[in-house]
Amino acid sequence: MITRFLVAAAVVGAMAAPAAAQASCFDLWYERNLIYAENGYCFRTDLARRTFAGYECWTRNPSLSGYEQGRVDAIRAEERRRGCNVN
Protein backbone atom coordinates (compact mmCIF):
# COMPACT_ATOMS: atom_id res chain seq x y z
CA MET A 1 0.00 0.00 0.00
CA ILE A 2 2.79 2.45 0.85
CA THR A 3 4.49 1.56 -2.43
CA ARG A 4 1.32 2.38 -4.39
CA PHE A 5 1.06 5.71 -2.57
CA LEU A 6 4.68 6.58 -3.39
CA VAL A 7 4.22 5.64 -7.04
CA ALA A 8 0.99 7.67 -7.23
CA ALA A 9 2.71 10.67 -5.61
CA ALA A 10 5.60 10.43 -8.08
CA VAL A 11 3.19 10.32 -11.03
CA VAL A 12 1.24 13.36 -9.77
CA GLY A 13 4.49 15.27 -9.20
CA ALA A 14 5.71 14.42 -12.69
CA MET A 15 2.43 15.62 -14.19
CA ALA A 16 2.61 18.96 -12.40
CA ALA A 17 6.05 19.87 -13.76
CA PRO A 18 5.10 20.11 -17.46
CA ALA A 19 1.96 22.08 -16.61
CA ALA A 20 4.04 24.61 -14.66
CA ALA A 21 6.55 24.77 -17.49
CA GLN A 22 3.77 25.70 -19.94
CA ALA A 23 2.20 28.33 -17.69
CA SER A 24 2.83 31.94 -18.69
CA CYS A 25 4.06 34.55 -16.24
CA PHE A 26 0.50 35.87 -16.10
CA ASP A 27 -0.81 32.36 -15.35
CA LEU A 28 1.63 32.05 -12.46
CA TRP A 29 0.72 35.53 -11.18
CA TYR A 30 -2.99 34.69 -11.42
CA GLU A 31 -2.70 31.35 -9.62
CA ARG A 32 -0.63 32.86 -6.81
CA ASN A 33 -2.96 35.80 -6.34
CA LEU A 34 -6.09 33.65 -6.59
CA ILE A 35 -4.91 31.86 -3.45
CA TYR A 36 -4.66 35.23 -1.71
CA ALA A 37 -8.05 36.40 -3.08
CA GLU A 38 -9.74 33.25 -1.80
CA ASN A 39 -8.36 34.06 1.64
CA GLY A 40 -9.63 37.64 1.75
CA TYR A 41 -6.51 39.56 0.76
CA CYS A 42 -7.06 43.25 -0.03
CA PHE A 43 -5.00 43.98 -3.12
CA ARG A 44 -3.22 47.27 -3.69
CA THR A 45 -2.56 47.26 -7.44
CA ASP A 46 -5.16 48.21 -10.03
CA LEU A 47 -4.63 45.01 -12.04
CA ALA A 48 -5.18 42.77 -9.02
CA ARG A 49 -8.19 44.79 -7.83
CA ARG A 50 -9.81 44.51 -11.26
CA THR A 51 -8.91 40.83 -11.69
CA PHE A 52 -10.22 39.76 -8.28
CA ALA A 53 -13.04 42.28 -7.89
CA GLY A 54 -15.55 39.48 -7.26
CA TYR A 55 -13.80 38.37 -4.08
CA GLU A 56 -14.38 39.83 -0.62
CA CYS A 57 -11.39 41.57 0.89
CA TRP A 58 -10.93 41.83 4.64
CA THR A 59 -7.21 41.56 5.38
CA ARG A 60 -3.71 42.46 4.24
CA ASN A 61 -2.34 39.45 6.15
CA PRO A 62 -4.34 36.36 5.17
CA SER A 63 -3.89 33.07 6.97
CA LEU A 64 -2.91 30.45 4.38
CA SER A 65 -2.99 26.69 4.91
CA GLY A 66 0.27 24.80 4.73
CA TYR A 67 -0.58 23.58 1.23
CA GLU A 68 -1.49 27.09 0.06
CA GLN A 69 1.70 28.60 1.46
CA GLY A 70 3.75 25.86 -0.15
CA ARG A 71 2.08 26.48 -3.50
CA VAL A 72 2.62 30.26 -3.21
CA ASP A 73 6.29 29.68 -2.39
CA ALA A 74 6.70 27.32 -5.37
CA ILE A 75 5.01 29.79 -7.73
CA ARG A 76 7.16 32.67 -6.48
CA ALA A 77 10.29 30.57 -7.01
CA GLU A 78 9.21 29.82 -10.59
CA GLU A 79 8.41 33.51 -11.20
CA ARG A 80 11.88 34.47 -9.95
CA ARG A 81 13.53 31.75 -12.04
CA ARG A 82 11.82 33.09 -15.17
CA GLY A 83 12.22 36.77 -14.32
CA CYS A 84 8.46 37.33 -14.37
CA ASN A 85 7.16 40.79 -13.54
CA VAL A 86 3.43 40.90 -14.25
CA ASN A 87 2.41 43.49 -11.74
N, C-alpha and C positions, 0 to 999 in steps of 0.2 A: 504494500500500500504506500509506504513512504517513497519507494522507487517510482511508482506511478505519479505521485505528487511532484517529485523532483523533475521528472521528464516533462510533465504538463507545464510546470513553471518555466522550464527552459524553452519550451515551444512558445509560450506566451511572450517571454522576454525577447525571443528572436523575431517574433512578429512585430513587436513594438518598434524595433530599431529601424526597419525600412520606412515605416509610416512617419517616424520623426524625421528621417532623412529627406522625405518628400515634402514635408511641411514648409511653407514659406515663413519668412520672418513675421509677417502679419498673422499667420495661423498660430505661431508660437505665442505671440503677444496676446492674441485673442484667448487662447486656451488658458494662459496664465491669469489673465485678468478676469476671465469668467469665474474662475475659482474664487477670486476676491469678491466679485459681484454677488455670487451666490451666498457669500458670508457677510453681506451688508456693508462692504467697503464704500466709502464716499470718495469718489475719484476727483482729482483736481484738474486734469487736462480736458480740453474741449472734446477731443476725439473719444476718450474713454467715457465721458459723460453722455455723449450722443450714442455711442455704441451700446452702453448698458443702461440707457434711460428707463427701461422697463423694470429694473430691479430696485428694491428699496435700499436706501443707504442710511445707516445709523452709526457707523463707526469709522475711524481712521486706523484702528488697530484690531482687525478681525481675528477671531480665534479659529485657527485652521486645525483640522485633524492631522494626525501623523502622516496619513497617506497624502492629503492635500499639500502639506508642507513639503513632503518629499517630491511631489510632482512639480510644485513651483520651483524648488531648488534645481531639479533636473532641467526644466525648461529654461531657467535663467542661465544655467551652464551652457546649454546649447545656443542660446542667443549670444552669449559672450563669445563662444567658439566661432560663430559665424560672423560676428561683428554687426549683429542686428541693432537697429535703432529706429523702431517704428514710431515711438512717441516720446 
